[in-house]
């Protein structure tokens, strides 16, 4: 089950606050939820690359979850 909801779908949340939410709440083993939707697109395109870079620099590894 996921433990970090990015908030990318929330129109009231700025992309900067969305990034802060992801960076501040993600820990080793976290599952972060991003949404593939029109209303989330702008934040997703801003937050996801920055989060991947941030955690990649910290040595995190990323894995795909199988359904």
Contact map, one row per residue, 1 for C-alpha under 8 A:
1110000000000000000000000000001000000000000000000000000000000000000
1111100000000000000000000000011110000000000000000000000000000000000
1111100000000000000000000000011100000000000000000000000000000000000
0111110000000000000001001100011110000000000000000000000000000000000
0111111000000000000001000000000111000000000000000000000000000000000
0001111100000000011011000000000111000000000000000000000000000000000
0000111111001000010010000000000001000000000000000000000000000000000
0000011111101010010000000000000001100011101100000000000000000000000
0000001111100000000000000000000000101011000000000000000000000000000
0000001111111000000000000000000000000011000000000000000000000000000
0000000111111100000000000000000000000010000000000000000000000000000
0000000001111100000000000000000000000000000000000000000000000000000
0000001101111110110000000000000000000000000000000000000000000000000
0000000000111111110000000000000000000000001000000000000000000000000
0000000100001111111000000000000000000000011001100000000000000000000
0000000000000111111100000000000000000000000000100000000000000000000
0000000000001111111110000000000000000000000000000000000000000000000
0000011100001111111111000000000000000000001000100000000000000000000
0000010000000011111111100000000000000000000000100110000000000000000
0000000000000001111111110000000000000000000000000000000000000000000
0000011000000000111111111000000000000000000000000000000000000000000
0001110000000000011111111100000100000000000000000010000000000000000
0000000000000000001111111100000000000000000000000010000000000000000
0000000000000000000111111100000000000000000000000000000000000000000
0001000000000000000011111110000000000000000000000000000000000000000
0001000000000000000001111111011100000000000000000000000000000000000
0000000000000000000000001111110000000000000000000000000000000000000
0000000000000000000000000111110000000000000000000000000000010000000
0000000000000000000000000011111000000000000000000000000000000000000
0111000000000000000000000111111100000000000000000000000000000000000
1111000000000000000000000100111110000000000000000000000000000000000
0111110000000000000001000100011111000000000000000000000000000000000
0101110000000000000000000000001111100000000000000000000000000000000
0000111100000000000000000000000111110000000100000000000000000000000
0000000110000000000000000000000011111001100100000000000000000000000
0000000000000000000000000000000001111101100100000000000000000000000
0000000010000000000000000000000000111111100000000000000000000000000
0000000000000000000000000000000000011111100000000000000000000000000
0000000111100000000000000000000000001111110000000000000000000000000
0000000111000000000000000000000000111111111100000000000000000000000
0000000100000000000000000000000000111111111110000000000000000000000
0000000000000010000000000000000000000011111111000000000000000000000
0000000100000110010000000000000000000001111111100000000000000000000
0000000100000000000000000000000001110001111111110000000000000000000
0000000000000000000000000000000000000000111111111000000000000000000
0000000000000010000000000000000000000000011111111100000000000000000
0000000000000011011000000000000000000000001111111110000000000000000
0000000000000000000000000000000000000000000111111111000000000000000
0000000000000000000000000000000000000000000011111111100000000000000
0000000000000000001000000000000000000000000001111111110000000000000
0000000000000000001001100000000000000000000000111111111000000000000
0000000000000000000000000000000000000000000000011111111100000000000
0000000000000000000000000000000000000000000000001111111110000000000
0000000000000000000000000000000000000000000000000111111111000000000
0000000000000000000000000000000000000000000000000011111111110000000
0000000000000000000000000000000000000000000000000001111111111000000
0000000000000000000000000000000000000000000000000000111111110000000
0000000000000000000000000000000000000000000000000000011111110000000
0000000000000000000000000000000000000000000000000000001111111000000
0000000000000000000000000001000000000000000000000000001111111100000
0000000000000000000000000000000000000000000000000000000100111110000
0000000000000000000000000000000000000000000000000000000000011111000
0000000000000000000000000000000000000000000000000000000000001111100
0000000000000000000000000000000000000000000000000000000000000111110
0000000000000000000000000000000000000000000000000000000000000011111
0000000000000000000000000000000000000000000000000000000000000001111
0000000000000000000000000000000000000000000000000000000000000000111
